């Protein structure tokens, strides 16, 4: 590969000519901050992924209750609207009794409510 081709693909972030051509960003506007704060997310941590029985610690999507689940098996293929699709196992929250998370796994062995490690 020629040096000219590499230089055209790679740009040095410290190069002043590149930085001058980039538009300057203004500090975040209140609208952007409002959009980011409205975004929902869910904490989760996978443990023992290389073991026959794996574990996941996560928060319920609805009430933020900490949950520890053990699961085993490979994802199962099914069919959705005539197309192949992975089957999602719904885990019910022991606190609010709604679907806390959906896992693509063979079988959920246990679900235990715990204190959330992400709550202060």
Legacy VTK file of the C-alpha trace (Angstrom):
# vtk DataFile Version 3.0
C-alpha trace
ASCII
DATASET POLYDATA
POINTS 120 float
0.000 0.000 0.000
1.432 3.364 -0.917
2.194 6.087 1.592
-0.050 8.551 -0.288
-3.037 6.243 0.098
-2.411 5.817 3.825
-2.145 9.570 4.317
-5.434 10.142 2.502
-7.193 7.601 4.761
-5.591 8.594 8.065
-5.840 12.121 9.402
-3.829 13.227 12.389
-6.181 14.601 15.088
-3.482 17.088 16.166
-3.118 18.489 12.652
-4.111 22.182 12.770
-5.348 22.276 9.165
-7.848 19.491 9.927
-9.021 21.166 13.135
-9.577 24.478 11.345
-11.823 22.840 8.762
-14.057 21.265 11.409
-17.044 23.351 12.477
-16.763 24.632 16.016
-19.251 23.091 18.432
-21.141 25.329 20.727
-21.818 24.248 24.295
-24.782 21.904 24.596
-28.053 23.683 24.221
-30.843 23.137 26.775
-32.809 21.224 24.114
-30.029 18.627 23.729
-29.718 18.184 27.495
-33.471 17.687 27.764
-33.420 15.011 25.042
-30.568 13.145 26.733
-32.245 13.137 30.131
-35.464 11.721 28.650
-33.616 8.739 27.141
-34.286 5.443 28.937
-31.616 2.862 29.508
-31.163 -0.303 31.540
-28.139 -1.339 33.569
-26.963 -4.931 33.172
-23.852 -6.994 33.851
-23.243 -10.503 32.496
-21.305 -12.893 34.739
-19.885 -16.414 34.199
-20.484 -16.286 30.438
-18.093 -19.195 29.818
-19.793 -21.477 32.387
-22.708 -23.881 31.679
-24.928 -21.765 33.959
-24.464 -18.038 33.387
-25.723 -15.152 35.501
-26.942 -11.654 34.745
-27.459 -8.797 37.165
-29.755 -6.077 35.859
-32.344 -3.507 36.822
-36.013 -3.853 35.969
-36.847 -1.649 33.005
-39.936 -0.295 34.794
-39.146 0.046 38.533
-35.294 -0.181 38.652
-35.438 -3.151 41.071
-32.137 -5.060 41.081
-32.521 -8.628 39.770
-30.133 -11.584 39.593
-31.036 -14.293 37.074
-29.353 -17.557 36.194
-29.781 -18.922 32.694
-28.454 -21.717 30.536
-28.504 -22.882 26.960
-28.009 -21.391 23.531
-30.449 -18.986 21.894
-33.374 -20.784 20.272
-34.417 -20.029 16.690
-38.098 -19.650 15.995
-40.243 -17.896 13.451
-41.798 -14.429 13.542
-44.083 -13.281 10.729
-42.782 -16.053 8.503
-39.106 -15.221 9.033
-36.488 -16.925 11.205
-36.048 -15.112 14.491
-34.446 -15.642 17.903
-36.905 -16.504 20.665
-36.751 -14.009 23.542
-37.434 -15.265 27.064
-39.315 -12.659 29.111
-38.161 -12.315 32.728
-40.846 -11.004 35.052
-39.855 -8.556 37.806
-40.636 -9.908 41.290
-41.392 -6.348 42.457
-43.724 -4.820 39.836
-44.613 -8.077 37.990
-43.961 -6.553 34.558
-41.469 -7.776 31.974
-38.126 -6.621 33.391
-35.930 -7.785 30.486
-35.965 -10.112 27.480
-33.081 -12.542 27.040
-32.184 -14.612 23.998
-31.261 -17.794 25.826
-32.403 -21.375 26.113
-33.863 -21.399 29.632
-34.033 -19.103 32.678
-33.308 -21.148 35.817
-33.912 -18.603 38.585
-34.820 -14.978 39.219
-34.015 -13.276 42.534
-34.707 -9.692 43.637
-31.591 -7.994 45.037
-30.519 -4.473 45.910
-29.494 -2.682 42.748
-25.729 -2.127 42.594
-26.327 1.017 40.497
-28.634 2.866 42.905
-26.951 5.342 45.239
LINES 1 121
120 0 1 2 3 4 5 6 7 8 9 10 11 12 13 14 15 16 17 18 19 20 21 22 23 24 25 26 27 28 29 30 31 32 33 34 35 36 37 38 39 40 41 42 43 44 45 46 47 48 49 50 51 52 53 54 55 56 57 58 59 60 61 62 63 64 65 66 67 68 69 70 71 72 73 74 75 76 77 78 79 80 81 82 83 84 85 86 87 88 89 90 91 92 93 94 95 96 97 98 99 100 101 102 103 104 105 106 107 108 109 110 111 112 113 114 115 116 117 118 119
